[in-house]
Amino acid sequence: MDETMPTGDQTSTAVDRRRLLAGLAMGVGAAALVAGSSRRAVAAEAFPTITSNGKKVKVGIGLNYGPFNQPWRRGCWRIAQTVKDMGGELVTIRGQPSKQSEQDVARQLLDRGIDVLVLGIYSGESETAYIVDQAHSRGIKTVGFMVNAKDSPAVLEDTWGTGAVMGNWIQNRLQRQGAIVQTAEDRGFYAPFDMEVDMLSLMTKFQPRMSMLPFMTGSVSTTDEISKGRENCLSLLQAHPDPNSLQLLTSWWWPLTIGAVQALQQMNRKVIVTNHYFSDQLLDEMSDPSTPIAFSTDVPYHIAGDRVGQLAIALGQGQNVPNDSYFTPVAYIDKSQAAAAHAELKEMDKKAIALLGQYGG
């Protein structure tokens, strides 16, 4: 499967593939400051060309994803594949999807003879600054994977851009009227979810005929999130029995989406559902004409993984790499595109499982 981003002179089919899984880049000024004068936020399409100079590099990464973290797994797969393709060696430790496990694994990797440490995706810059200091004191370079890292380059999702894409679709679909509810993992568990919830709430605030119901608390990645999503949505529907009391449910995490759909079907409620993050099960459900899932955004972790891998190799080889934050594109599809996206996703997941299985993933 060709996983390069197509250019404008390619066929319409290639452009459709980009929209499905690579997304459309949100405009982020390349000179915008994000954390001090030495770091720039670089637009998705402006990632630099990086080639290996042949020096052998060992790259350390924690495999902390859980069974619901399929996007994260795809990102780790592409980091691993890119490191291998550029002549590097991968060093891994299996962990759990939590900040504490993520940091514990990162500290352990410092003792594994690595040249570069990949940090992410839960722990923010201030939470890993001490690990970066330890790494740099040993001559180990660091790179952020979906999070900024102190004195390091990073590849980030375009969180605010994702919120804007979701909000614009919802407002157009509802003709700027009606009630919305949002769900995601627990507030404070994963910062991008909190940011996207806040972005959609802000956009709704400025629409006088729209209203936002209180946030529907979700779960955390170490629980059965599908069951929790169903339980939470059933409670919501029982508290709002009027069929006209809710027009749309936005779920920022796919297992909660599946659970919410099950609850809606159980209660025979007609509510539009929008989702964030692709998975095999989500896209299979979305492809069903009878499902209420009408729209989904995604973070193309496979693209982020490619870029993190390239940055890691360049850092380990002593190449000049500025401490910039590089955004990834925003991907989005409607129901008519779900089947095509599903086919591509299954192929990627098959490759991810095969490769990461060699590293304990």
N, C-alpha and C positions, 0 to 999 in steps of 0.2 A: 504493500500500500504506500502510495506517495504521500508523505506527511509534510511536504514543503508548502509554504503559503503561495498560492497562485498569484500571478501578476495580472494587471489590468488587460493585457493583450491576449490572455488565454480564453478558452471557450466559456460559454455561459455555464456549462456543467461544472467547470472548475470553480467559477465564481460561486455557484450554489454550494459546492463543498466547503469553500471558505466560510460561507455564511453559516453552514451547519455546525462545523467543528472548530473553525479558526476564528469566526466572528468578525465583526466590523469594529475597527479601532475607534475608540472615543478620542476626541481631540484633546490632548494634554500638552500644553506648551513645554517644549524641550528645555526651556530655561527656568521653568517654575521651580521654586525652592520648596523642599519638603522637610529638611532637617538641617538647617545651617547652610552657610555660603559655599561649602565644599561639595555639596550633593545636589544633583539635578534630578528632576522627575522627567523621564524620557518617554515620549509617545511610543505606542506599541509598534508602529511601523518603522521606527528609527533605531532598532537594535543593530549594533555594529557587526560587521563581518569579522569572525574570529577563526583563525586557522592555527593548527598545532605547529610548534617549532621542533617537535620530535623528542623533547625531553620527557622522560617517564615521570608520571605524577600519580600519587595515591590519593584518592578522594574518599573521605569518610562521610557516611550519611546514615542516620537512624531510620529504620523502617518501622514507623510508629502507627501506621494506618490500621484501622480495624475493619470488620466485615462490611460496614456501611460506607467506608471511605474509598470507594472505587475511583473517584477523581484523583485523590491523593496517590493512590497506587499507580495510576497512569503517569503521574508526574515523576514518581520515583523510577518507574520503568524507563522513561525517556532520559532521566539523568544517568542511569546506569548504562543505557545503550549508547548515549552520546560520549560518555567517558571512555567506554570500550572502543568505539569507533575512532576516537581521537588518540588512541594508543595509551590511555590511562588504565589504572587499576582501581577497582571499587572495594572499599572496606565497609562492612555493614554490621549493625547490631539490631536485633529485633526488639521492639519496644511496644508500648501501648499508646492509644490515642489520648494523651493527656499532656498538659504542660510539664508536670513533674517528671513523667517518663521521658519526655522529649529532652529535657535538660540533663537528666541522669545519663541517658545514652550519649549525649554530646560530650559530657565530661569523660565518659569511658573511652570514647573514640580518640581523645587526645593522647591516650597511652598506646595507640595501635600503630604508631609509625607513619601517620598520614601527613601529607603535605597541605591538604585543604580540607576544611570542615564545612559541611552544608548545615545551616541552621534553619529551622522552621518545622511546622507551619503555625503552631499555636502561640509560641512564646514570642512576645514583642521585643523590641530593641532594648528597652530598659531591663527586661527580665533575663536577657542573655549577655548583657554587657560584661559581666564578670567572667563568663566563659570565653568571650572574645579576647579579653585581656590576657587570660591564661594561654589561649592559643597563640596570640601574637608574641607573647613572651618566649614561646618555644619555637618561633619561626613558622608557625602554621597559619596559613591564610584562611579567611572566612568569607562565606557568601550567604546571603539571605534567600531562602526559598519561600515565597509568598509572605514574607515579613522582612522589614528592615533589620539589619544587624549593624552594630556599632562599627564605624570606620570600615565599612565593607560595601561592595556592590550588592544589589539585590534584584530579584525579579518578583513583581507584585501583580496581584489581580487589580483590575480597575473597579474598585468597589463602588465608588460614587457613580461611575458610568453605568454599572450594572443596575443600580437603583433607578437611574434616570430612564434607562431603556424599559425597565419593568413598569415604572410609573406612567410613562407616555403610552405604552400599550394599553394599560388598564384604563386610563382616562379616555382614550379613544374608544375602547370597546364598550365602556359604560356610558358613553356620551356625557361624561362628567357629572354623573349623578348616581346616588346609591351608597350603600354601606359596605365597607371592606373590613376584613379582619386579617391579621398577620400572625404567623407562627414561625418559629425557628428554634434552634437549640437555646438552652437557658441563657438569659442575659448575662454577659460577662464571661461566657464559656469560650466563644469564638468571636473576636472583635468585628470581622467583616459582616457577620450576620447582624450585629447590633447597628452598625453603620447603615446597612441597607434598609433595615426596619425604620431607622430614623429618617432616611432619605425619602422613603415612600410616605411616611407620616407627614413630612414637611410639604411634599408636593400635594398631598390631599388637603392639607390645611388651607391652601389657597384656592380651593374649589368650593364655592359656597353651597353647592347642591350635593356635595359628597361628605361622608363622615367615616371616621376610623374608630372601630370598636377597640376596647382595651386589648393589648397584646396577649395572645394565647401562648402561655408558657409551653415550651416544648420538652426537652430532655437533654441528655448528653450522650456522646458517642459510645459509651460503655454500657448502655442499656438497650433494650429491645425498642428501638425508636418507632418502628411501624405500629406496634401495639400501643405505645404511648401516644402517638399521633391520633390513632382511632379513639382512644379513651378521652383525650382532650377535646377532640371535635364533637364527640357525643355529648359531653358536658356542655359545650358551647351551644349546640343546637337545642338541648333541653332548656337552657336558660333563655333562648330566643326562639320560641315555638312558632311565631308568626312567619309564614313563608316569605313575606316581604321585608323581613327585618335584616336580611343579609343577601347581598347580590354577588359578592366575590370573596374568595379566600386565597390569600397569597401565602405560600409556604416557601421559605428560603432554604429548605433542606429536604432532599427527595424522600427519605424514609417517612418523614412526617406528612409529606404529600400523599403517599400511598395510604397511610393510616387515615388521613382526613377523607380521602375518596371512599374508603370502605365505610366510614361513618355516614357520609352523605348518602351513599347507596342504601345502607341499612335503614336510614330514616326517610328515604325517598324525598330528599330535599334537592331542589334544582338550584345549584350554586356554581358559578364559573370558578374554576381553579387555575391558578398560575403557579409555576414551580421554578426553583433555582437548583441547578446542578443536574447533569445527566447521569444516569446509571442504566444498566441493562434492564432492571425491573421497571424503572420509571418510564423509559422509552417504549418498552413493551406495552405497558398500561396506556401510555399516551397515544399509541398507534391504534388502539381500539376505538372505533367510531362512537361507542356508547359512553366512553369516559368523559367526565367533565373537565379534564386537564386540556386547556386550550392553548397554552403558551408556556415556553420555558426559556430561561436564560441559562448560561453555563460559563464556567471558567475553563478555558482550554489548557488544562494542566499539562497535556502532552507538549504544547508549545513552551510553556514555562519550564518544563523539565529539560527540553533541548537547550534552552538559553542558560539555565543554571549550570548544566553540564559544560557548556562552552566556557562560561565565565570561570568555573572551577579549574579547568585545564589551563586557561590563560593565566590565572593567578599562580597556579603551581609551577608554571614554566617561567615565571618572572616577567611576563609581558606587562605592559603598561595598561592597567585597568582602572579607570576612575571609579570612585565610590558613588556611582549613580544608581538610581532606582528606575528599573525598566518595567513599564507596564505591559501587560498582556492584553490581547484583544478581548472584546465582549462578544460572546457567541449567543445567538438566540434563534429559536425556531417556533413555528406554529404547528398545529396538529397535522397539517398536510405534509410536513417535512419529517415527522417523527420516525416513520418507517425507514427512510434513507439514513437518518442519523443513527438509528438503532443498528443497522447493518454495519456501519463503519465502527461503531463503538464496540460491538462484539468482537470484531477483528482485532482491535487494539487491545481489548482486555485479554484475549487469548494470548497475544504476544507478551503482555505484561506479566501474566501468571507464569508463563513458561520461563521467562528470563529471571524474574525476581525469585522464583523457586530455587534457583541456583545459589541465592544469597540468604536463604532463610526467610524469604518474604512470602 
